[in-house]
Amino acid sequence: AVAHARARAAPRTARAAPLLVLEALARGKPKQVAKAPGVVAGAVGALCELIAEPVGAPGGAPPTDGTGAGAEEASNSDEDEDGEIPVPTLAAQALDVLALHLPAKAVLPPAMAFAQAALGAADNPRARRAGCVALLVVAEGCAEPLRAALPAALAIVAAGLRDPLPSVRGQAAFALGQLAEHCQPDMASHIGSALPPVLDLLASAPRGTAAQQACYALEVMCDALDDAGLEAADVLRPHLPSLVPALVGALAGGDAETRHSALGALASAAAAAGSGFAAHAPAVLPALSHFMQAGGEPGSDEIRLRARATEAAGVVAATLGR
């Protein structure tokens, strides 16, 4: 089935149909699929290659000039110019289904092998991005074996966070957030070393998809530290002098979605740091007050941001009384 999806000259509908069949088989006949020799590994490898499909391929991701924020946004789009979901996105969705419904011990090794090789493709940014996508997509379904493979997974993420392209660094941050979300409590001990490159990403790209993914990773990691207790929260406090300005900067210069994500990350950081956040409240509260006073129509970005800022202000205020 996946072989037909890899036929780049075929129409998008003809390529999408086999992926839907594969998802249906994984959901409806997982034992039979898992028992077929080599099928799972072959399917996972093929899906990963589809995620890395070159820009401009028929049914693939929309073509771009490869430069500037517009190109970065297009390369991360879930729809092409005709409003249809491109084949690489469909392949990522299919890989997610396989990870959720088939044995994780069969899905994770080929996904990890692809990711490790892809991050070393110096001349292929789509492959490097796909390596991060493959890891983040399987994180939930393969959480149990991923806990045992965290050093290798974090090495992949670290390589992605050092990438020269924001789109790759953004997907690496997203993958880090997924690991923090699904691989607890094992991830808590790694968060201190994972924070600096995510903060560097946010400082270098304070708006757009990469910034949103960086804020997501920060929020999830701070939540993980908060859940781990007071001792683990001490890991966060040395990073607050760089974390708080980065998030306040995203509030000042980011787009609406980035600001919404940054507000969530600020609230989580305050909750995790507890009384250690009090010293940073004077820098944060004026920025929150700006959004809390914004007007707008019901359902508008301004109202969403006002609600999020009000929630964050409550969390920050609570740290002052601890």
C-alpha contacts under 8 A as a table, 3 or more apart, distances in Angstrom:
res1	aa1	res2	aa2	distance
1	A	4	H	5.66
1	A	5	A	6.95
1	A	18	P	4.95
1	A	19	L	7.20
1	A	21	V	7.46
1	A	22	L	6.99
2	V	5	A	4.96
2	V	6	R	6.40
2	V	18	P	5.99
2	V	19	L	6.53
2	V	22	L	7.66
2	V	43	A	6.67
2	V	46	A	6.76
2	V	47	L	7.56
3	A	6	R	5.18
3	A	7	A	6.81
3	A	46	A	7.93
4	H	7	A	5.37
4	H	14	A	7.60
4	H	15	R	6.06
4	H	18	P	6.64
5	A	8	R	7.58
5	A	14	A	7.24
5	A	15	R	4.02
5	A	16	A	6.33
5	A	17	A	7.67
5	A	18	P	6.00
5	A	19	L	6.76
6	R	15	R	7.01
6	R	46	A	7.80
6	R	50	L	6.79
7	A	10	A	5.65
7	A	15	R	7.00
8	R	11	P	7.88
8	R	15	R	7.91
8	R	57	A	6.47
8	R	58	P	5.65
8	R	59	G	7.29
9	A	58	P	6.27
10	A	14	A	6.26
10	A	15	R	6.49
10	A	58	P	7.36
11	P	14	A	5.36
11	P	15	R	6.44
11	P	58	P	7.07
11	P	59	G	6.75
12	R	15	R	5.04
12	R	16	A	6.00
12	R	58	P	6.96
12	R	59	G	4.64
12	R	86	P	7.77
12	R	87	V	7.12
13	T	16	A	5.06
13	T	17	A	6.18
14	A	17	A	5.59
14	A	18	P	7.51
15	R	18	P	6.30
15	R	19	L	7.35
15	R	59	G	7.75
15	R	87	V	7.30
16	A	19	L	5.38
16	A	20	L	6.55
16	A	87	V	6.54
16	A	90	L	7.12
17	A	20	L	5.20
17	A	21	V	6.37
18	P	21	V	4.93
18	P	22	L	6.15
19	L	22	L	5.02
19	L	23	E	6.30
19	L	90	L	7.23
19	L	91	A	6.84
19	L	94	A	6.38
20	L	23	E	5.08
20	L	24	A	6.24
20	L	94	A	7.42
21	V	24	A	5.05
21	V	25	L	6.22
22	L	25	L	5.15
22	L	26	A	6.23
22	L	94	A	7.28
23	E	26	A	5.13
23	E	27	R	6.20
23	E	94	A	5.71
23	E	97	V	6.11
23	E	98	L	6.95
24	A	27	R	5.16
24	A	28	G	5.83
24	A	29	K	7.90
25	L	28	G	5.12
25	L	29	K	5.12
25	L	30	P	6.64
25	L	33	V	7.18
26	A	29	K	5.67
26	A	30	P	4.78
26	A	33	V	6.77
26	A	97	V	7.01
26	A	98	L	5.90
26	A	101	H	5.98
26	A	102	L	6.47
27	R	30	P	6.04
27	R	97	V	7.45
27	R	98	L	7.98
27	R	101	H	5.97
29	K	32	Q	5.51
29	K	33	V	6.25
30	P	33	V	5.17
30	P	34	A	6.02
30	P	101	H	6.39
30	P	102	L	5.64
31	K	34	A	5.12
31	K	35	K	6.16
31	K	102	L	7.60
32	Q	35	K	5.24
32	Q	36	A	6.48
33	V	36	A	5.49
33	V	39	V	6.95
33	V	40	V	7.08
33	V	102	L	7.90
34	A	37	P	7.75
34	A	39	V	7.29
34	A	40	V	6.33
34	A	102	L	6.50
34	A	103	P	7.03
34	A	106	A	7.74
36	A	39	V	5.66
36	A	40	V	7.77
37	P	40	V	7.87
38	G	41	A	5.50
38	G	42	G	5.95
39	V	42	G	5.15
39	V	43	A	5.96
40	V	43	A	5.12
40	V	44	V	6.05
40	V	106	A	6.50
40	V	107	V	6.57
41	A	44	V	5.21
41	A	45	G	6.11
41	A	106	A	6.67
41	A	107	V	6.53
41	A	110	P	5.79
42	G	45	G	5.21
42	G	46	A	6.12
43	A	46	A	5.13
43	A	47	L	6.09
44	V	47	L	5.16
44	V	48	C	6.19
44	V	95	L	6.60
44	V	98	L	7.98
44	V	107	V	6.60
44	V	110	P	6.41
44	V	111	A	6.43
45	G	48	C	5.18
45	G	49	E	6.35
45	G	110	P	6.08
45	G	111	A	6.73
45	G	114	F	6.98
46	A	49	E	5.10
46	A	50	L	6.30
47	L	50	L	4.98
47	L	51	I	6.29
47	L	91	A	5.32
47	L	92	A	7.02
47	L	94	A	7.53
47	L	95	L	6.44
48	C	51	I	5.08
48	C	52	A	6.51
48	C	91	A	7.37
48	C	92	A	7.51
48	C	95	L	7.82
48	C	111	A	7.16
48	C	114	F	6.99
48	C	130	A	6.94
48	C	131	G	7.65
48	C	134	A	6.34
49	E	52	A	5.07
49	E	53	E	6.33
49	E	127	A	7.98
49	E	130	A	7.97
50	L	53	E	4.93
50	L	87	V	7.14
50	L	88	P	5.36
50	L	91	A	6.12
51	I	87	V	7.60
51	I	88	P	4.12
51	I	89	T	6.69
51	I	91	A	5.88
51	I	92	A	6.17
51	I	130	A	5.59
51	I	133	V	7.87
51	I	134	A	7.87
52	A	88	P	6.86
52	A	126	R	5.28
52	A	127	A	4.79
52	A	128	R	7.97
52	A	129	R	7.40
52	A	130	A	4.98
52	A	131	G	7.92
53	E	57	A	7.03
53	E	60	G	6.52
53	E	61	A	7.68
53	E	88	P	6.46
53	E	126	R	7.11
53	E	127	A	7.77
54	P	57	A	5.85
54	P	60	G	7.24
54	P	61	A	7.55
54	P	126	R	6.54
55	V	60	G	6.46
55	V	61	A	5.36
55	V	62	P	6.24
55	V	63	P	5.26
55	V	64	T	7.36
55	V	75	S	7.91
55	V	126	R	7.69
56	G	60	G	6.13
56	G	61	A	6.17
56	G	62	P	5.69
56	G	63	P	4.44
56	G	64	T	7.83
57	A	60	G	4.93
57	A	61	A	7.13
59	G	86	P	5.58
59	G	87	V	5.56
60	G	86	P	5.09
60	G	87	V	5.08
60	G	88	P	5.97
61	A	74	A	7.96
61	A	75	S	6.56
61	A	77	S	7.80
61	A	80	D	6.49
61	A	86	P	5.53
61	A	87	V	7.16
61	A	88	P	6.60
62	P	74	A	6.59
62	P	75	S	6.92
62	P	80	D	5.38
62	P	81	E	6.73
62	P	86	P	7.82
63	P	74	A	7.88
64	T	67	T	7.74
64	T	71	A	5.36
64	T	74	A	6.99
64	T	75	S	7.56
65	D	71	A	6.38
66	G	71	A	5.41
66	G	72	E	7.48
67	T	70	G	7.50
67	T	71	A	5.55
67	T	72	E	7.37
68	G	71	A	5.56
68	G	72	E	6.59
69	A	72	E	4.98
69	A	73	E	6.16
69	A	208	G	7.62
70	G	73	E	5.16
70	G	74	A	6.19
71	A	74	A	5.10
71	A	75	S	6.13
72	E	75	S	5.25
72	E	76	N	6.55
72	E	166	P	7.37
72	E	167	S	5.80
72	E	209	T	7.95
73	E	76	N	5.31
73	E	77	S	6.27
73	E	208	G	7.23
73	E	209	T	6.60
74	A	77	S	5.04
75	S	167	S	7.63
76	N	167	S	7.37
76	N	209	T	7.60
77	S	80	D	7.04
78	D	85	I	5.75
78	D	86	P	6.96
78	D	89	T	6.39
79	E	82	D	7.52
79	E	83	G	5.19
79	E	84	E	5.12
79	E	85	I	4.46
79	E	86	P	6.07
80	D	83	G	5.32
80	D	84	E	5.51
80	D	85	I	6.20
80	D	86	P	6.00
81	E	84	E	7.43
85	I	89	T	6.52
85	I	90	L	6.78
86	P	89	T	5.55
86	P	90	L	6.43
87	V	90	L	4.93
87	V	91	A	6.04
88	P	91	A	5.01
88	P	92	A	6.30
89	T	92	A	5.06
89	T	93	Q	6.29
90	L	93	Q	5.04
90	L	94	A	6.20
91	A	94	A	5.01
91	A	95	L	6.17
92	A	95	L	5.06
92	A	96	D	6.26
92	A	133	V	7.52
92	A	134	A	7.13
92	A	137	V	6.78
93	Q	96	D	5.08
93	Q	97	V	6.45
93	Q	137	V	7.85
94	A	97	V	5.08
94	A	98	L	6.33
95	L	98	L	5.06
95	L	99	A	6.19
95	L	134	A	7.75
95	L	137	V	6.90
95	L	138	V	7.08
96	D	99	A	5.15
96	D	100	L	6.26
96	D	137	V	5.33
96	D	138	V	5.74
96	D	141	G	7.34
97	V	100	L	5.14
97	V	101	H	6.12
98	L	101	H	5.33
98	L	102	L	5.38
98	L	107	V	7.27
99	A	102	L	5.79
99	A	103	P	7.33
99	A	104	A	6.11
99	A	107	V	6.05
99	A	108	L	7.74
99	A	137	V	7.99
99	A	138	V	5.39
99	A	140	E	7.63
99	A	141	G	4.59
99	A	142	C	6.08
100	L	104	A	7.80
100	L	138	V	7.78
100	L	140	E	7.23
100	L	141	G	4.19
100	L	142	C	7.37
101	H	141	G	7.50
102	L	106	A	7.50
102	L	107	V	7.16
103	P	106	A	5.51
103	P	107	V	6.58
104	A	107	V	5.00
104	A	108	L	5.78
104	A	141	G	6.64
104	A	142	C	4.84
104	A	144	E	7.84
104	A	145	P	6.99
105	K	108	L	5.79
105	K	109	P	6.97
105	K	142	C	7.58
105	K	145	P	6.75
106	A	109	P	6.55
106	A	110	P	7.75
107	V	110	P	6.26
107	V	111	A	6.49
107	V	142	C	7.51
108	L	111	A	5.13
108	L	112	M	5.95
108	L	138	V	7.16
108	L	142	C	6.32
108	L	145	P	7.60
108	L	146	L	7.73
109	P	112	M	5.17
109	P	113	A	6.04
110	P	113	A	4.97
110	P	114	F	6.12
111	A	114	F	5.21
111	A	115	A	6.21
111	A	134	A	6.24
111	A	135	L	6.77
111	A	138	V	7.79
112	M	115	A	5.02
112	M	116	Q	6.08
112	M	134	A	7.88
112	M	135	L	6.78
112	M	153	A	7.49
113	A	116	Q	5.28
113	A	117	A	6.27
114	F	117	A	5.24
114	F	118	A	5.87
114	F	131	G	6.42
115	A	118	A	5.03
115	A	119	L	6.15
115	A	128	R	7.68
115	A	130	A	7.39
115	A	131	G	3.84
115	A	132	C	6.45
115	A	134	A	6.60
115	A	135	L	6.72
115	A	156	I	6.99
116	Q	119	L	5.57
116	Q	120	G	6.90
116	Q	131	G	7.01
116	Q	156	I	6.12
117	A	120	G	5.40
117	A	121	A	6.94
117	A	131	G	7.84
118	A	121	A	5.28
118	A	127	A	5.18
118	A	128	R	4.95
118	A	130	A	7.26
118	A	131	G	5.26
119	L	122	A	7.57
119	L	127	A	7.09
119	L	128	R	4.49
119	L	129	R	7.72
119	L	131	G	6.09
119	L	132	C	7.87
119	L	156	I	7.01
119	L	159	A	6.70
119	L	160	G	6.74
120	G	128	R	7.20
121	A	124	N	5.37
121	A	125	P	7.34
121	A	127	A	6.70
121	A	128	R	6.35
122	A	125	P	7.17
122	A	128	R	7.96
124	N	127	A	5.42
124	N	128	R	6.54
125	P	128	R	4.98
125	P	129	R	6.10
125	P	165	L	7.73
125	P	168	V	7.35
126	R	129	R	5.14
126	R	130	A	6.03
127	A	130	A	4.89
127	A	131	G	6.14
128	R	131	G	5.16
128	R	132	C	6.77
128	R	160	G	7.29
128	R	168	V	6.57
129	R	132	C	5.35
129	R	133	V	6.30
129	R	160	G	7.73
129	R	167	S	6.99
129	R	168	V	4.63
129	R	171	Q	6.55
129	R	172	A	7.85
130	A	133	V	4.81
130	A	134	A	5.96
131	G	134	A	5.23
131	G	135	L	6.48
132	C	135	L	5.24
132	C	136	L	6.29
132	C	156	I	7.47
132	C	157	V	6.90
132	C	160	G	6.84
132	C	168	V	7.33
132	C	171	Q	5.72
132	C	172	A	5.30
132	C	175	A	6.30
133	V	136	L	5.21
133	V	137	V	5.97
133	V	171	Q	6.24
133	V	172	A	7.68
133	V	175	A	7.04
134	A	137	V	5.25
134	A	138	V	6.42
135	L	138	V	5.55
135	L	139	A	6.18
135	L	153	A	7.66
135	L	175	A	6.34
136	L	139	A	5.18
136	L	140	E	7.99
136	L	174	F	6.84
136	L	175	A	4.21
136	L	176	L	7.57
136	L	178	Q	5.90
136	L	179	L	7.41
137	V	140	E	7.22
137	V	175	A	7.91
138	V	141	G	5.51
138	V	142	C	5.63
138	V	143	A	7.82
139	A	142	C	5.34
139	A	143	A	5.39
139	A	146	L	7.17
139	A	175	A	7.84
139	A	178	Q	6.15
139	A	179	L	6.16
139	A	182	H	6.68
140	E	143	A	5.22
140	E	178	Q	7.33
140	E	182	H	5.75
142	C	145	P	5.92
142	C	146	L	6.00
143	A	146	L	4.95
143	A	147	R	6.26
143	A	179	L	7.92
143	A	182	H	5.87
143	A	183	C	5.74
144	E	147	R	5.52
144	E	148	A	7.31
144	E	183	C	7.38
145	P	148	A	5.33
145	P	149	A	6.42
146	L	149	A	4.73
146	L	150	L	5.71
146	L	153	A	7.45
146	L	183	C	7.10
147	R	150	L	5.25
147	R	183	C	5.64
147	R	184	Q	7.97
147	R	186	D	6.41
147	R	187	M	7.90
149	A	152	A	5.59
149	A	153	A	6.24
150	L	153	A	4.92
150	L	154	L	5.83
150	L	187	M	7.74
151	P	154	L	5.20
151	P	155	A	6.16
152	A	155	A	5.08
152	A	156	I	6.51
153	A	156	I	5.19
153	A	157	V	6.42
154	L	157	V	4.87
154	L	158	A	5.96
154	L	176	L	7.59
155	A	158	A	5.01
155	A	159	A	6.26
156	I	159	A	5.24
156	I	160	G	6.36
157	V	160	G	5.00
157	V	161	L	6.14
157	V	172	A	5.20
157	V	173	A	7.35
157	V	175	A	6.91
157	V	176	L	6.48
158	A	161	L	5.08
158	A	162	R	6.40
158	A	172	A	7.61
158	A	194	A	7.90
158	A	197	P	7.91
159	A	162	R	5.25
159	A	163	D	6.54
160	G	163	D	5.17
160	G	168	V	6.00
160	G	169	R	5.31
160	G	171	Q	7.72
160	G	172	A	5.09
161	L	168	V	7.33
161	L	169	R	4.48
161	L	170	G	7.56
161	L	172	A	5.66
161	L	173	A	6.79
161	L	197	P	6.26
161	L	198	V	7.16
161	L	201	L	7.50
162	R	169	R	6.83
162	R	197	P	7.53
163	D	166	P	7.48
163	D	168	V	6.34
163	D	169	R	5.87
164	P	168	V	7.88
164	P	169	R	7.69
165	L	168	V	5.55
165	L	169	R	6.41
166	P	169	R	4.95
166	P	170	G	5.80
166	P	201	L	7.60
166	P	205	A	7.15
166	P	210	A	6.02
167	S	170	G	5.11
167	S	171	Q	6.37
167	S	209	T	7.70
167	S	210	A	6.08
168	V	171	Q	5.26
168	V	172	A	6.20
169	R	172	A	4.96
169	R	173	A	6.18
169	R	201	L	7.01
169	R	210	A	6.96
170	G	173	A	5.08
170	G	174	F	6.23
170	G	201	L	7.67
170	G	209	T	6.97
170	G	210	A	4.03
170	G	211	A	7.01
170	G	213	Q	5.52
170	G	214	A	6.37
171	Q	174	F	4.86
171	Q	175	A	6.10
171	Q	210	A	7.27
171	Q	213	Q	7.02
172	A	175	A	4.97
172	A	176	L	6.18
173	A	176	L	4.95
173	A	177	G	6.25
173	A	198	V	6.41
173	A	213	Q	5.89
173	A	214	A	5.40
173	A	216	Y	7.99
173	A	217	A	5.80
174	F	177	G	5.07
174	F	178	Q	6.32
174	F	213	Q	5.17
174	F	214	A	6.86
174	F	216	Y	6.97
174	F	217	A	5.96
175	A	178	Q	5.03
175	A	179	L	6.26
176	L	179	L	5.09
176	L	180	A	6.18
176	L	217	A	6.21
177	G	180	A	5.01
177	G	181	E	6.06
177	G	216	Y	6.53
177	G	217	A	4.05
177	G	218	L	7.34
177	G	220	V	5.76
177	G	221	M	6.66
178	Q	181	E	4.97
178	Q	182	H	6.04
178	Q	217	A	7.72
179	L	182	H	5.35
179	L	183	C	5.32
179	L	187	M	7.11
180	A	183	C	5.70
180	A	184	Q	6.41
180	A	187	M	5.64
180	A	188	A	7.44
180	A	217	A	7.88
180	A	220	V	6.35
180	A	221	M	5.77
180	A	224	A	6.77
181	E	184	Q	6.72
181	E	220	V	6.19
181	E	221	M	7.58
181	E	224	A	7.25
183	C	186	D	5.98
183	C	187	M	5.82
184	Q	187	M	5.33
184	Q	188	A	6.67
184	Q	224	A	7.42
185	P	188	A	5.72
185	P	224	A	7.95
185	P	228	A	7.46
186	D	189	S	6.53
186	D	190	H	7.87
187	M	190	H	5.35
187	M	191	I	6.51
188	A	191	I	5.50
188	A	221	M	7.82
188	A	224	A	6.48
188	A	225	L	6.26
188	A	228	A	7.28
188	A	232	A	7.32
189	S	192	G	7.07
189	S	232	A	7.92
190	H	193	S	5.79
190	H	194	A	6.36
191	I	194	A	4.85
191	I	195	L	6.08
191	I	221	M	6.62
191	I	235	V	7.78
192	G	195	L	5.70
192	G	196	P	7.91
192	G	235	V	5.73
192	G	236	L	6.70
193	S	196	P	6.69
194	A	197	P	6.43
194	A	198	V	7.00
195	L	198	V	5.38
195	L	199	L	6.26
195	L	218	L	7.37
195	L	239	H	7.67
196	P	199	L	5.11
196	P	200	D	6.20
196	P	239	H	7.75
197	P	200	D	4.88
197	P	201	L	6.23
198	V	201	L	5.03
198	V	202	L	6.37
198	V	214	A	5.83
198	V	217	A	7.62
198	V	218	L	7.45
199	L	202	L	5.09
199	L	203	A	6.16
199	L	214	A	7.46
199	L	242	S	7.35
199	L	243	L	6.40
199	L	246	A	6.71
200	D	203	A	5.09
200	D	204	S	6.17
201	L	204	S	5.19
201	L	205	A	5.95
201	L	210	A	7.69
201	L	211	A	7.28
201	L	214	A	6.83
202	L	205	A	5.13
202	L	206	P	5.19
202	L	210	A	7.66
202	L	211	A	5.39
202	L	214	A	6.01
202	L	215	C	7.53
202	L	246	A	6.46
202	L	247	L	7.82
202	L	250	A	7.56
203	A	206	P	5.77
203	A	246	A	5.78
203	A	249	G	7.86
205	A	208	G	7.44
205	A	210	A	6.70
205	A	211	A	5.77
206	P	211	A	5.36
206	P	249	G	7.06
206	P	250	A	5.07
206	P	253	G	6.60
206	P	254	G	5.76
206	P	258	T	7.86
207	R	210	A	7.22
207	R	211	A	5.11
207	R	212	Q	7.22
207	R	250	A	6.69
207	R	253	G	6.86
207	R	254	G	4.35
207	R	255	D	5.83
207	R	258	T	5.94
208	G	211	A	5.47
208	G	212	Q	6.39
208	G	254	G	7.29
208	G	255	D	6.79
208	G	257	E	7.95
208	G	258	T	6.56
209	T	212	Q	5.09
209	T	213	Q	6.20
209	T	258	T	7.73
210	A	213	Q	5.12
210	A	214	A	6.17
211	A	214	A	5.01
211	A	215	C	6.20
211	A	250	A	7.84
211	A	258	T	6.23
212	Q	215	C	5.14
212	Q	216	Y	6.14
212	Q	257	E	6.93
212	Q	258	T	4.87
212	Q	261	S	5.93
212	Q	262	A	7.58
213	Q	216	Y	4.95
213	Q	217	A	6.21
214	A	217	A	5.14
214	A	218	L	6.25
215	C	218	L	5.04
215	C	219	E	6.07
215	C	247	L	7.82
215	C	258	T	7.56
215	C	261	S	5.55
215	C	262	A	5.44
215	C	264	G	7.88
215	C	265	A	5.86
216	Y	219	E	5.13
216	Y	220	V	6.20
216	Y	261	S	6.34
216	Y	262	A	7.97
216	Y	265	A	6.93
217	A	220	V	5.27
217	A	221	M	6.06
218	L	221	M	5.19
218	L	222	C	6.03
218	L	265	A	5.84
218	L	269	A	7.97
219	E	222	C	5.22
219	E	223	D	6.12
219	E	264	G	6.35
219	E	265	A	4.07
219	E	266	L	7.46
219	E	268	S	5.61
219	E	269	A	7.01
220	V	223	D	5.02
220	V	224	A	6.15
220	V	265	A	7.84
220	V	268	S	7.88
221	M	224	A	4.98
221	M	225	L	6.34
222	C	225	L	5.09
222	C	226	D	6.17
222	C	236	L	7.55
222	C	265	A	7.54
222	C	268	S	5.51
222	C	269	A	5.33
222	C	272	A	5.81
223	D	226	D	5.00
223	D	227	D	6.13
223	D	268	S	5.72
223	D	269	A	7.57
223	D	271	A	7.91
223	D	272	A	6.61
224	A	227	D	5.13
224	A	228	A	6.19
225	L	228	A	4.98
225	L	229	G	6.62
225	L	232	A	5.54
225	L	233	A	5.29
225	L	235	V	7.91
225	L	236	L	7.69
225	L	272	A	6.01
226	D	229	G	5.53
226	D	230	L	7.26
226	D	232	A	7.43
226	D	233	A	6.06
226	D	268	S	7.92
226	D	271	A	6.59
226	D	272	A	4.22
226	D	273	A	7.64
227	D	272	A	7.99
228	A	231	E	7.76
228	A	232	A	5.81
228	A	233	A	7.48
229	G	232	A	5.61
229	G	233	A	6.33
230	L	233	A	5.01
230	L	234	D	6.71
230	L	272	A	7.96
231	E	234	D	5.48
231	E	235	V	7.64
232	A	235	V	5.56
232	A	236	L	7.74
233	A	236	L	5.48
233	A	237	R	6.99
233	A	272	A	5.50
233	A	273	A	5.54
233	A	274	G	7.96
234	D	237	R	5.37
234	D	238	P	7.63
234	D	273	A	7.00
235	V	238	P	6.79
235	V	239	H	7.93
236	L	239	H	5.54
236	L	240	L	6.66
236	L	269	A	7.91
236	L	272	A	7.51
236	L	273	A	6.42
237	R	240	L	5.30
237	R	273	A	6.01
237	R	276	G	6.35
237	R	277	F	7.63
238	P	241	P	7.07
239	H	242	S	5.72
239	H	243	L	5.90
240	L	243	L	4.72
240	L	244	V	5.59
240	L	277	F	7.61
240	L	280	H	7.96
241	P	244	V	6.03
241	P	245	P	6.97
242	S	245	P	5.72
242	S	246	A	6.27
243	L	246	A	5.24
243	L	247	L	6.32
244	V	247	L	5.29
244	V	248	V	6.08
244	V	266	L	7.37
244	V	280	H	7.28
244	V	284	V	7.60
245	P	248	V	5.00
245	P	249	G	5.86
246	A	249	G	5.08
246	A	250	A	6.33
247	L	250	A	4.97
247	L	251	L	6.35
247	L	262	A	5.60
247	L	263	L	7.77
247	L	265	A	7.62
247	L	266	L	6.84
248	V	251	L	5.00
248	V	252	A	6.35
248	V	262	A	7.73
248	V	284	V	6.83
248	V	287	A	7.08
249	G	252	A	5.05
249	G	253	G	6.11
249	G	254	G	7.73
250	A	253	G	5.30
250	A	254	G	4.87
250	A	258	T	6.82
250	A	259	R	6.20
250	A	262	A	6.48
251	L	254	G	5.68
251	L	258	T	7.49
251	L	259	R	4.87
251	L	262	A	6.51
251	L	263	L	7.55
251	L	287	A	7.50
252	A	259	R	7.98
252	A	287	A	7.99
254	G	257	E	7.83
254	G	258	T	5.44
254	G	259	R	5.73
255	D	258	T	5.31
255	D	259	R	6.14
256	A	259	R	5.12
256	A	260	H	6.18
256	A	301	D	6.47
256	A	305	L	7.77
257	E	260	H	5.04
257	E	261	S	6.25
258	T	261	S	5.09
258	T	262	A	6.03
259	R	262	A	4.94
259	R	263	L	6.12
259	R	305	L	7.46
260	H	263	L	5.29
260	H	264	G	6.53
260	H	304	R	7.68
260	H	305	L	5.90
260	H	308	R	6.87
261	S	264	G	5.17
261	S	265	A	6.31
262	A	265	A	4.99
262	A	266	L	6.12
263	L	266	L	5.08
263	L	267	A	6.28
263	L	308	R	6.36
263	L	309	A	6.14
263	L	312	A	6.45
264	G	267	A	5.22
264	G	268	S	6.27
264	G	308	R	7.06
264	G	312	A	7.01
265	A	268	S	5.10
265	A	269	A	6.02
266	L	269	A	5.05
266	L	270	A	6.14
266	L	312	A	6.74
267	A	270	A	5.20
267	A	271	A	6.22
267	A	311	E	7.46
267	A	312	A	4.53
267	A	313	A	7.58
267	A	315	V	5.92
267	A	316	V	6.84
268	S	271	A	5.09
268	S	272	A	6.09
269	A	272	A	5.14
269	A	273	A	5.99
269	A	277	F	7.90
270	A	273	A	5.25
270	A	274	G	5.89
270	A	277	F	5.60
270	A	315	V	6.44
270	A	316	V	5.66
270	A	319	T	6.93
271	A	274	G	5.38
271	A	315	V	6.30
271	A	316	V	7.46
271	A	319	T	7.37
273	A	276	G	5.19
273	A	277	F	5.47
274	G	277	F	5.76
274	G	278	A	7.59
274	G	319	T	5.16
274	G	322	R	7.05
275	S	278	A	5.44
275	S	319	T	4.98
275	S	320	L	6.43
275	S	321	G	7.73
275	S	322	R	5.51
276	G	279	A	6.78
276	G	319	T	7.75
277	F	280	H	5.46
277	F	281	A	6.61
277	F	316	V	7.52
277	F	319	T	6.48
277	F	320	L	7.98
278	A	281	A	5.21
278	A	316	V	7.47
278	A	319	T	5.79
278	A	320	L	5.28
279	A	282	P	7.10
280	H	283	A	5.58
280	H	284	V	6.51
281	A	284	V	5.00
281	A	285	L	5.75
281	A	316	V	6.60
281	A	317	A	7.89
282	P	285	L	5.76
282	P	286	P	7.10
283	A	286	P	6.63
283	A	287	A	7.42
284	V	287	A	5.47
284	V	288	L	6.35
285	L	288	L	4.97
285	L	289	S	6.00
285	L	313	A	6.65
285	L	316	V	7.82
286	P	289	S	4.95
286	P	290	H	6.39
287	A	290	H	5.32
287	A	291	F	7.00
288	L	291	F	5.42
288	L	292	M	6.20
288	L	309	A	5.36
288	L	310	T	7.30
288	L	312	A	7.58
288	L	313	A	6.45
289	S	292	M	4.89
289	S	293	Q	6.26
289	S	309	A	7.58
290	H	293	Q	5.57
290	H	294	A	6.71
291	F	294	A	5.19
291	F	302	E	7.51
291	F	305	L	6.30
291	F	306	R	5.12
291	F	309	A	6.17
292	M	305	L	7.65
292	M	306	R	4.53
292	M	307	A	7.25
292	M	309	A	5.93
292	M	310	T	5.98
293	Q	306	R	7.12
294	A	302	E	6.18
294	A	303	I	7.37
294	A	306	R	6.47
295	G	302	E	6.33
295	G	303	I	6.79
296	G	300	S	6.15
296	G	301	D	7.78
296	G	302	E	5.48
296	G	303	I	5.88
297	E	300	S	5.39
297	E	302	E	7.76
297	E	303	I	7.02
298	P	303	I	6.41
299	G	303	I	6.24
299	G	304	R	6.76
300	S	303	I	5.38
300	S	304	R	6.42
301	D	304	R	5.08
301	D	305	L	6.06
302	E	305	L	5.16
302	E	306	R	6.05
303	I	306	R	4.96
303	I	307	A	6.21
304	R	307	A	5.30
304	R	308	R	6.23
305	L	308	R	5.01
305	L	309	A	5.90
306	R	309	A	5.10
306	R	310	T	6.06
307	A	310	T	5.16
307	A	311	E	6.33
308	R	311	E	5.18
308	R	312	A	6.26
309	A	312	A	4.98
309	A	313	A	6.01
310	T	313	A	5.07
310	T	314	G	6.32
311	E	314	G	5.25
311	E	315	V	6.57
312	A	315	V	5.15
312	A	316	V	6.21
313	A	316	V	5.05
313	A	317	A	5.96
314	G	317	A	5.11
314	G	318	A	6.20
315	V	318	A	5.15
315	V	319	T	6.70
316	V	319	T	5.32
316	V	320	L	7.01
317	A	320	L	5.36
317	A	321	G	7.16
318	A	321	G	5.48
318	A	322	R	6.79
319	T	322	R	5.32
